[in-house]
């Protein structure tokens, strides 16, 4: 396994990416140019890539008086062992080793990320399935970790402080919704309108297998494709809806709240139309992009949903819990406020625990 040292200055991230492009090394060591690593530190970081080809290994604080949020975060999470889907936050350190393959898949360094480049890059690496390891035996001197600049809220949906309003759209939305119209193009309009008209507006909608609709052609959140997209990265959540499923305005918000609380990798929502002559059941899939991409890396030909379940956990729930029904179902699937809204987090608290 070959490696290359890439000095990274926040003032010239484009130059660092150019250096990365000019080498064919298997692993790139991204380091502060003022604090180059010695051979033993590099060897310690590279050990993890020998164990796991999609690991991003992170040097920890040398103990030279740096007591910031990153030091506390690494310690409180047992060096990221208990950080779950937020492990990428631990990469705001002085040095990290990244496999070339996963760096390329994530899109490389963002020349406009500035001082928050490590958080921004780590977030995208996470959405491509990376495992983050903070090695307590790999220590380096570093500057105090800064909080992510406010403008990174546009490109990192999962910042701890959260976006101020999920009723607004952002450069990288919180959820990618795919509506598959291949089986029932006539019913697609009902489904797409339910998504676009919902309370949760921080979405990107991809309509698969249908022609652009004049009534929605001006909505920048909507795109039309002939085939299902292979990935939703860097959007952190992916929602796949068969055409004909009818959503209530609160449906997407409620599903996201439940998934965040559960920390599962996959929610499958069962929609069973009572008046559909074929008696078919429809499955809506809400998955974490990071769980999908990690599972693709390790599936070894197994069914993707089975791998997600094994690695992250999954569950089946009744669509009526989220107010979802099929258009062929004449009954109203809207749950009683007493059934759900009592424990539905208020806007200010809805992201607690994620």
BELVEN-V222665 format. One record per residue. RES is the residue in three letters. NEAR is the number of other ideal C-beta (glycine too) atoms within 8 Angstrom. Layout:
# BELVEN-V222665
((RES/NEAR) (RES/NEAR))
This chain:
# BELVEN-V222665
((UNK/7) (UNK/7) (UNK/12) (UNK/11) (UNK/9) (UNK/12) (UNK/10) (UNK/12) (UNK/9) (UNK/9) (UNK/4) (UNK/7) (UNK/16) (UNK/8) (UNK/8) (UNK/14) (UNK/11) (UNK/8) (UNK/11) (UNK/14) (UNK/7) (UNK/5) (UNK/9) (UNK/4) (UNK/9) (UNK/8) (UNK/14) (UNK/14) (UNK/14) (UNK/11) (UNK/14) (UNK/11) (UNK/8) (UNK/3) (UNK/11) (UNK/8) (UNK/13) (UNK/6) (UNK/6) (UNK/6) (UNK/13) (UNK/13) (UNK/8) (UNK/11) (UNK/18) (UNK/13) (UNK/9) (UNK/12) (UNK/15) (UNK/6) (UNK/6) (UNK/7) (UNK/7) (UNK/12) (UNK/13) (UNK/16) (UNK/15) (UNK/17) (UNK/15) (UNK/13) (UNK/11) (UNK/9) (UNK/6) (UNK/6) (UNK/4) (UNK/11) (UNK/5) (UNK/8) (UNK/7) (UNK/12) (UNK/11) (UNK/9) (UNK/11) (UNK/13) (UNK/8) (UNK/6) (UNK/12) (UNK/7) (UNK/12) (UNK/13) (UNK/6) (UNK/6) (UNK/12) (UNK/6) (UNK/10) (UNK/9) (UNK/12) (UNK/12) (UNK/12) (UNK/17) (UNK/14) (UNK/10) (UNK/16) (UNK/10) (UNK/16) (UNK/14) (UNK/16) (UNK/12) (UNK/13) (UNK/12) (UNK/8) (UNK/14) (UNK/12) (UNK/8) (UNK/8) (UNK/14) (UNK/7) (UNK/9) (UNK/12) (UNK/12) (UNK/7) (UNK/5) (UNK/12) (UNK/8) (UNK/6) (UNK/11) (UNK/13) (UNK/11) (UNK/14) (UNK/14) (UNK/13) (UNK/17) (UNK/13) (UNK/13) (UNK/15) (UNK/13) (UNK/14) (UNK/12) (UNK/14) (UNK/15) (UNK/10) (UNK/15) (UNK/11) (UNK/11) (UNK/13) (UNK/7) (UNK/5) (UNK/12) (UNK/10) (UNK/14) (UNK/6) (UNK/14) (UNK/6) (UNK/6) (UNK/11) (UNK/8) (UNK/5) (UNK/11) (UNK/9) (UNK/5) (UNK/5) (UNK/13) (UNK/11) (UNK/8) (UNK/11) (UNK/12) (UNK/11) (UNK/8) (UNK/10) (UNK/5) (UNK/3) (UNK/6) (UNK/11) (UNK/5) (UNK/5) (UNK/11) (UNK/7) (UNK/9) (UNK/8) (UNK/12) (UNK/4) (UNK/9) (UNK/12) (UNK/13) (UNK/15) (UNK/14) (UNK/12) (UNK/13) (UNK/15) (UNK/12) (UNK/12) (UNK/7) (UNK/6) (UNK/9) (UNK/9) (UNK/5) (UNK/10) (UNK/14) (UNK/8) (UNK/10) (UNK/16) (UNK/14) (UNK/9) (UNK/13) (UNK/14) (UNK/12) (UNK/6) (UNK/14) (UNK/8) (UNK/12) (UNK/10) (UNK/13) (UNK/15) (UNK/10) (UNK/14) (UNK/13) (UNK/14) (UNK/13) (UNK/9) (UNK/11) (UNK/4) (UNK/7) (UNK/10) (UNK/5) (UNK/4) (UNK/11) (UNK/8) (UNK/4) (UNK/8) (UNK/5) (UNK/10) (UNK/12) (UNK/7) (UNK/8) (UNK/9) (UNK/4) (UNK/6) (UNK/7) (UNK/9) (UNK/3) (UNK/7) (UNK/9) (UNK/11) (UNK/11) (UNK/15) (UNK/11) (UNK/14) (UNK/14) (UNK/13) (UNK/10) (UNK/13) (UNK/13) (UNK/15) (UNK/13) (UNK/16) (UNK/12) (UNK/14) (UNK/11) (UNK/7) (UNK/11) (UNK/13) (UNK/15) (UNK/12) (UNK/13) (UNK/13) (UNK/13) (UNK/11) (UNK/11) (UNK/12) (UNK/10) (UNK/8) (UNK/9) (UNK/7) (UNK/11) (UNK/13) (UNK/16) (UNK/14) (UNK/13) (UNK/15) (UNK/11) (UNK/13) (UNK/9) (UNK/12) (UNK/7) (UNK/7) (UNK/10) (UNK/4) (UNK/4) (UNK/6) (UNK/6) (UNK/7) (UNK/12) (UNK/9) (UNK/14) (UNK/11) (UNK/14) (UNK/13) (UNK/14) (UNK/16) (UNK/12) (UNK/13) (UNK/16) (UNK/13) (UNK/14) (UNK/15) (UNK/9) (UNK/9) (UNK/8) (UNK/10) (UNK/4) (UNK/3) (UNK/7) (UNK/6) (UNK/10) (UNK/9) (UNK/8) (UNK/12) (UNK/15) (UNK/11) (UNK/5) (UNK/10) (UNK/12) (UNK/9) (UNK/12) (UNK/9) (UNK/6) (UNK/11) (UNK/6) (UNK/14) (UNK/9) (UNK/10) (UNK/15) (UNK/13) (UNK/14) (UNK/14) (UNK/12) (UNK/9) (UNK/8) (UNK/12) (UNK/5) (UNK/6) (UNK/4) (UNK/11) (UNK/6) (UNK/10) (UNK/6) (UNK/7) (UNK/5) (UNK/7) (UNK/10) (UNK/7) (UNK/6) (UNK/5) (UNK/9) (UNK/9) (UNK/6) (UNK/6) (UNK/4) (UNK/7) (UNK/10) (UNK/8) (UNK/6) (UNK/5) (UNK/8))
